[in-house]
Amino acid sequence: MAVSNQTVVTEFTLQGFSETPSLQLARFCIFFFFYIMALAGNALIVVAISLDSGLHIPMYFFLANLAILDIGCTTTVLPKLLENLADQKSISYAGCMTQLYFLTCFLSAELLLLTAMAYDRYVAICHPLHYTTMMSRMVCILLAGSVWVVSAINSSVQTGLMIQLTFCGPNQIKHFLCEIPTLLLLSCTSTYLNNIMIVIADIYFGVINFILTMVSYGFIISSILKIRTTEGKKKAFSTCSSHLIVVTIYYTTVIYTYILPGSGSSMDNGKVVAVLYTTISPTLNPLIYTLCNKDFKTALKKMFPFIK
């Protein structure tokens, strides 16, 4: 029996945060600041890597892709959140589905990309003599291309299934963004197929990629421990420490939101976690990856000679 793709609901209402008027302006200023910082920091990474030939190596190629994903993620969520804080709480059905598509795409792509970056660090530390062959330009392009294509396909499937659902009220989303778990709660029709596809996506993007990343770091740590000199160990660990921090932050927040939606956590806690992976993480990533990176500092000095 065909499922109707008609919907009674023409727009949704985003609940957002607390209605306390005295905090609305402060929240608006804080999120606006984070948005500008995320855009500036990640755009700077992309420009620096593009212009400096010294950064044209696999590690920075993947970092540029990560920066593009972070720009996309924040741009998908924060402009609408700023509207919400300015008392424009409604979002059209089409706008909600569009936000859902891009948010799902960027989040799943970031999980895949973090796995590719872990593999790059594994090859660099465990097989340094074969690094240029195993991580050739073509291999890097294929890995990055696969990340984008697979994520787009997954997002198309998830959004397509969501469009097949009927929403006949209530239309209040108890969140500040449109995402799968919160929208499924508003459906008037069966979400059985949606839930099956969510489980499949969770296993692939969450569990399998997490295991692959941890296996890579298992080999990396084992190789580092075999290095005899303390200086050698520090140098090897410094090349992957930033990535490990980002992986820890990102997987913690995404697993909390998507893998454990029925853990009994409050909706407010879910909003805080969503802020972490849509706002805080994209803002901190440029700092985490570049703060102690000598190559990137050198590239910045070439771009901006007045920087000391």
Residue, then its C-alpha position, 0 to 999 in steps of 0.5 A: m500500500a502506497v504511503s501518502n506524501q501529503t501533509v496537513v502541516t505547512e509549517f513547524t514551530l521551533q521551540g528553541f530555548s527558554e522564553t526568558p526575555s532577559l536572556q534572548l538578547a544575550r543568547f543571540c549575541i553569543f550564537f552570532f559570535f560563535y557563527i562569525m568565529a566558525l565561519a572565519g576560522n574555517a574559511l581561513i583554514v581553507v584559504a591557507i591550505s589552498l594558497d600555500s603549497g607547503l600544505h598540499i599534503p593529505m593531512y591538510f587536504f582532509l582538514a580543508n574538507l573538514a573545514i568546509l563541512d563545519i562551515g556547511c553545518t553551522t550555516t545550516v543551523l545557526p542562521k535559523l537559530l538566530e531568527n528563532l532568538a529574534d522571535q521568528k520561531s516558525i519554519s516552513y515544511a520545505g525549509c524544515m526538510t531542507q535543513l534536515y537534509f543538509l544537517t544529516c548530510f554534513l553530520s554523516a560526512e564528518l563521521l566518515l571524514l574523521t575515519a579517513m583522517a584516522y586512516d591517514r594518520y595510521v599510514a603516516i605513523c605505522h607505514p611512513l616509508h609507503y606513505t606517499t604511495m598509500m596516500s597518493r593524490m588519487v587515493c585522497i580524492l577517492l576517499a574524500g569523494s566517497v565521503w561526500v557521495v555516501s553522505a549525500i545518498n544517506s541523507s537523500v534516503q533519510t529525507g525521502l522517507m521523512i517526506q513520505l510521513t504525514f504530519c497532521g499536528p501538533n506541529q511544535i518541534k521541541h528543539f531549535l532545529c529540524e532533525i530526525p529524532t524530533l520530527l519522528l515524534l510528530s508523525c501521524t503515520s507509521t515510522y517503522l521504515n524510518n526507524i529501520m533505516i536510522v538503525i542501519a545508518d547508526i550502525y554504519f556511520g556511528v558504530i562501524n566508523f567508530i570501530l575503524t577509527m579506534v582500530s587505527y588509533g590502536f595501531i598508532i599507539s602501539s607504533i608510538l610506544k615502540i619508538r625508543t626516544t621520548e622526543g620521537k614519541k612526542k613528535a609522532f603523537s603531536t601529529c594525531s593528538s588534535h584529530l583524537i581530541v576532535v574525534t572524542i568530542y564529536y563522537t560523544t555528542v553524536i552518540y548521545t543524540y542519535i545512538l542513545p535517544g531513549s536514554g531518558s535524558s531531558m530535551d534540554n540536555g539534547k539541545v545542549v548536546a546539539v549546540l556542541y556539535t553544530t556550534i561549539s565543535p565547528t568553532l573549536n576545530p580550527l583552533i584545535y588543529t592550528l593552535c600548535n601547528k607550526d606548518f599552519k603558523t608559517a602559512l599564516k605568516k606568509m599570508f599576513p606578514f604583520i602577524k608576529 
